[in-house]
C-alpha cells in the first residue's frame, strides 16, 4: 500500500485533468446540469428525457430510478465528484438502477467517491463511451460486469482506489484504447482477464500498487503500447504471464515488484536496454540482443 500523500497526489492530478477537460467541454457544450440533492434529481427525471444534450453531474443522490427514460447523454455523465478534498458526494447510493436504458455517453463517464456503490450492473445496455471512463475511489464496489456490452471507449480506462474490486472481467469487446489504461491501487484486485482482447494502447499502460495481483494476467492479444508501459510496486506479484503477443513498447518500467520472479509473458517483446527502467524486483531480469532472457520459462 502506498503512502497517503501519493493517493492525494493521484486524486489531485485527476482533479487538474478534470478541470482542463471541463474547460474544453464548456467550449463545446454550455448545457451542464449539476444535481446536488435527491429532490433535484427527481425534478430532472420528471422531464422524461430520452436524450440529454449536455453534461450531467450527480451528487447527493441515493436513488437514480428517476433517470429511467434516459437513453443517450451527449456530454459527460459524472456520478460522484472530482474534488481533491475528500468530500463524499453520494454517500447513500448503492446501485445505478435507473440507468438501465442508457446506451450512449458522448464524452466522459465517471464514478468517483461513491462509498456504498456495489456494482455497475444497471449499465448492461451501455454500448458507447465517447471519451474516458473513470472508476475511482468507490470503497464498496465489488463488480464492474455491467460494462460487458461496451464496444467503444474513445479515451482512457482509469480504475483506481477501489478497495473491494477483485476482478476486471469486462471490456471484452474493446480491441483498441485511444489513450491510457491505468490500474492503480485496487488492493483486492487479482484478475485482469477483461483486457484480453485489446490489441493496441495508443498512449500509456500502468499497473501499479495492486497488492493482491499475484499473477499478472489478461492482455493476451496486446501487441503495442506506443508510449510508456509501467508495472510498478505490485508487492505480491510473482509472475507476468500475460503479454505473450506484445512486440513493441515505447518505454518499459518494471520496478519495485519485490516478489517478481518470472516475466515469461515478455518472450516476444523486442526492446533495447536504453528504453527500459528495470530495478528492485526480486530477480534481476536480463535483456540479450533486444529480448528478455526467458530461458527458464516453459
C-alpha positions, 0 to 999 in steps of 0.5 A: 500500500502506498503512502497517503500523500501519493493517493492525494497526489493521484486524486489531485492530478485527476482533479487538474485533468478534470478541470482542463477537460471541463474547460474544453467541454464548456467550449463545446457544450454550455448545457451542464446540469449539476444535481446536488440533492435527491429532490433535484434529481427527481425534478430532472427525471420528471422531464422524461428525457430520452436524450440529454444534450449536455453534461450531467453531474450527480451528487447527493443522490441515493436513488437514480430510478428517476433517470429511467427514460434516459437513453443517450447523454451527449456530454459527460455523465459524472456520478460522484465528484472530482474534488481533491478534498475528500468530500463524499458526494453520494454517500447513500447510493448503492446501485445505478438502477435507473440507468438501465436504458442508457446506451450512449455517453458522448464524452466522459463517464465517471464514478468517483467517491461513491462509498456504498456503490456495489456494482455497475450492473444497471449499465448492461445496455451501455454500448458507447463511451465517447471519451474516458471512463473513470472508476475511482475511489468507490470503497464498496464496489465489488463488480464492474460486469455491467460494462460487458456490452461496451464496444467503444471507449474513445479515451482512457480506462482509469480504475483506481482506489477501489478497495473491494474490486477483485476482478476486471472481467469486462471490456471484452469487446474493446480491441483498441484504447485511444489513450491510457489504461491505468490500474492503480491501487485496487488492493483486492484486485487479482484478475485482469482477464477483461483486457484480453482482447485489446490489441493496441494502447495508443498512449500509456499502460500502468499497473501499479500498487495492486497488492493482491495481483499475484499473477499478472494476467489478461492482455493476451492479444496486446501487441503495442503500447506506443508510449510508456508501459509501467508495472510498478510496486505490485508487492505480491506479484510473482509472475507476468504471464500475460503479454505473450503477443506484445512486440513493441513498447515505447518505454518499459518500467518494471520496478519495485515488484519485490516478489517478481520472479518470472516475466515469461509473458515478455518472450516476444517483446523486442526492446533495447536496454536504453528504453527500459527502467528495470530495478528492485524486483526480486530477480534481476531480469536480463535483456540479450540482443533486444529480448528478455532472457526467458530461458527458464520459462516453459 
